[in-house]
Amino acid sequence: MPGNRRKKIKPLWKTARILLVLAVAMSAIQYLENGRVTWPGDLYERISTSVSDYPARPSAGWRKATEGLGKLGAQREGQPVPAFDLSGRVVKIMDGDSLSLLDAANRQHTIRLYGIDTPEWDQPHGERAKKALARLVDGRNVGVVKVDTDTFNRTVGTVFVGDTNVNLAMIEAGHAWWFARYAPYERHLAAAEEDAREQRLGLWSTGDPVPPWQWRRNQRR
């Protein structure tokens, strides 16, 4: 081991010695030409400028990463409408935020609409939310952008009819809450809920409705 360390140290020492000789030579040449040595400061300034300018460059890594995340977010939100992971005809509406569709291979899939939560069937506005979803999708061909699979083995995703984002439409019409717990970064859903609240649409037309997650907790007590 000591022998190996000596072998590694020798090349490093040689490199350092060469750099030192070059630095002395550059200093001597600059002093003879200009009467002073300025190259170390010039070099430092160039390096500092290069580093400070990096974030503003179009090729900066952080910028590329941010743009990539933006594209993923836009796809999830349907801007523009993305390629679908699943498509088929809606054959059943379970409630305001879940449905079943039949794909081209005649397989049935249960879909839970991502990022929204609608009133339970035995909760005020529950039946209206179910009917609202039925008006949008029942018997129609839809596309689904899959986000996850939940504990009930349902596909969690954003549903589209043509270029209409159904998840967003349910919130915009006041039939659903933004499900912040499971979709904390979907700010378009948050903004849609705020607009529906201000306009007192749907479930917001009567007082202060109980969120379905709170309703479910109360029922378990």
N, C-alpha and C positions, 0 to 999 in steps of 0.2 A: 504493500500500500504506500509507504513513504516514497518508494521509487516512482510510483505512478504520479504522486503529487508533484514531485520534482519535474517530471516530464511535462505536466500540464502547465506548471509555473513558468518554465523556460520560454515557450512561445509567447506567453502574455508579456513577459519582461522584454522580449525582443520587440514586440509590437509597441509597447510603451516607449522604449528607447528610440525607435524610429520616429514616432509621433513627436517626441521631445526635440529631436534633431531638426525635424521639419518646422516646428514652431519657432525654434531659435533662428533658423535660416530665414523664415518669412519675416520675423521681427527685424533681423539685421538688414534685409533688403529694403523693407519699408522705411526703416530709420535713415538709411543712406539716401533714399530717394526723396523723402518728405520731411526728414528731421524729427519724426515722431512715429510711435507705434500705435496704430488704431485698429488693426485687424481683429483683435479679440472682441472689442466692443461692437464692431460692425457685424461680426458673426453672431454674437448674442442677440443683437437687434433683429437680424433676419430670422433667427429661430423663433424669437418671441412673437414677431409679426405673423409668421406662418402658423404658429399654434393658435394665436388669438383669432385669426381669420378662419380657422377650420370650421367652426360651427355654421358660418354663413355660406359655406360652399355648397353647391347643389349635390356634390358627391359625398358630403359628410355622412358618416355611418349613422349617426343619430337621426338625420333627416330621412335617410332611406328607410330606417326602421319605423319611424313615425308614419311615413307615407304608406308603408306596408300594412301597419295596424289600421290606418284610416281606410284602406281598401277593404280589409277584412270586415271592419265595422259597417262600411257602406254596403257590402254584400249582404251582411246579416240583416240590415235594415231594408234591403231591396232597392238600393240606389246605385246603379240601375238594377233591374230585376236580374238576379243571378241564375246560373244553371241550377236546376233542381236536383236534389238527392232522391226525391221520391215524387211520384205523380200518380193521379188516378181520380176516380169519380167518388164523390162523397155519398156514402150510403146510410149514414146514421149520425145524428147529433145527440151526444150524451148530455151535454150542458153547454153553458156559454163559452167554455174554453177547451172543449175536447170533442173529437169527432172520429169517425171511422171512414176510411177510404178503401176502395178496391182498385188495385193496380192492374196493369195490362195482362199480368199472368194470373189474374183472378185471386190474388192473395189479399187478405184484408189486413189493414194496419190501423192501429189506434194512435191518434195524434193528439198531443197536448200542446196547445198554443203557447209558444215561448214568450216569457216576459209579461204576461197578463194574468189576472186572477178575477174571475167573475163571481157574483153571488151564488151560494149553494142553492140547490133546487127548493129547499124548505126555508130559504131566506127571502126577505122582501126583494123584489126585482129579479129573483133567480129565474123564474119562468120567462120573463121578458128578455133577459139576456140570452137564454137558449133560443128563443124565437128570432132574436136579432141575428144570431149566428146562422140560423137556418135560412133566413132570407138572403144572406150573403153567399152561402156555399152549398146548401142542400141540393143534391142531385147534379151538381156541377163538377166539371173537371178542375182540379186544383193542382198546384205544385207546392212542394214543401222543401224548404232549406233546413236541413237537420242541424240542430245545435247540440243535442244530447239524447241520452236514453235514461228515463227515470226509474225509480225503484219498482214501479209497476210494469216495467218493460214497454212503456209507451215511448214513441218517438216524440221528442220535444223539439219543436221547430217553428219557423215562421211560414205561414200559409199564404199563398197568393192565388187570386182569381184574376187571370190576365195580369195586368200590372198593378193591381190593387193589393196592398199589404193588409190582409184581413185582421191580423193582430192589432195593428195600428188603428184600423177602422173601428174596431170594437171599443177601443178607448176613446177615440175621437167622438163617437156617438154617445158616450156616457154610459156604456154597458159594462165597463171593466175598469179595474185598478191597474196601475203599473205595479208589477210584482217585483219591487226593488230588491227583495231578499235574494232572488235568484237571477235577476238581470240588472245589477247595480249600475252598469255603464250605458244602458239604453236610454240616453237622454231624450231622444225623440219621443219615447213613450211617456217619460216624465212630463215633457212639455205638452203633449196631447192631453194628459190627465188634467193638468193645470188649466188648460183652455176649456175643457169640458166642465170643470168645477165653476169657473168664472161665468160660463154661460148657463149654468144650472141645467145641463142636459141629462137626460136619462135618470140614472139612480141619484144624481146630484140635485134633482129637482125638489126633493123632499128632505129637508133638514140635513143631518150629518149621518150618512149611512155607516153601518158597522162593516169594516173590512172582512172579507170571507175568512182570512186566517184567524182573526179574532173570534169570529162566529164559530169556527171549528173548535177552537180552544174552549170556548164556553160550553159547547155541546158535550165535550169530554168530561166536564167536571161533574 
